[in-house]
Amino acid sequence: MTKREEEVGSWIRGDETAAEMLSRVSTLRPFSLPPPLHRVPLRVGNVLEIVGPSPSAKTHLLIQAAITCILPKHYGGFDHLSLFIDLDSRFDITRFSQILINRIRTLQGEADHDNNTLFNSCMSRFLYVRCSNSLQFLQTLKTLDQRLKKEKEVHGVGVHLLMIDSIGAFHWVDRGSMFLSLRENNRKKLFLQSVSEAVVQDIKKLLQVHPILVIATKSVIYGYRYSTATTEVKGSFMKDNWEDRCARNATRSHHHFQHREYMPSVWQSFVTHRIVLRLSDDHPVTSNSHCSSFYLLEWLLPRLSFKEKIIVNDAGVFVDS
């Protein structure tokens, strides 16, 4: 019997002490994520999927959540580590640093020395890993348990947020490898379903040991009808061409479409919460970094009856009131 099972058993039997009860409740309390992720309470063990075309501020939401995680508690943060797994090689550390600096200046003022000290302390709690293919991703997940334990020994706090950007980055490459392996009859090749099953199993094992909230982004495919993983879009597409096509389709008439599911069912059933981001019709996205970009955010799981307009600019992500 694991320690967690013993704790649950004690609670059921009623012989749990007050200190044990408070410790358990504090561990399971909802995460107070910044807007616009504040509408639905998220807890340890939840898996939030952020769906949207490219671009749609998905990575910006990860950055904002990560900054909240690494900031000290008296600055409204969690004072814990965050781990960012970059699967599409689009993470911009300069952009991350700028948003963190702006957040610190807003909270602390213009004292340069103190700002630099706090900035360095926060950056030391931000962990980053980049993977170039599914094998590297799986290898990273299988070694995360030991790495997180070592990081906790060094920093005195553990990882609270595990962010994956973007979970479907290798989908089409793995899909092509699946057909190639069938043609060559090579059983050593990784099949699409087995890759997703291994990813989900490794994350589940991690969640059994570490109190973590998982947030994953996923680039979207738009179509006239919603489809499950068993009716995936046919044909082999290179990743960049596919994402460009998605962005063009979304820009032209995203409000007439529903996003089409392409990830295997094992991943779909693993997700506990889902939001979708779309371009706003009222304000087109601008390429000028000094201008603001506007998007619509909608909760699909659980489904909320309203949509929120969000603004992305140099200072971060904000809800348009």
Order of alpha helices (4+ residues) and beta strands (2+ residues): alpha-alpha-beta-alpha-beta-alpha-alpha-beta-alpha-beta-alpha-alpha-beta-beta-alpha-beta-alpha-beta-beta-beta-beta
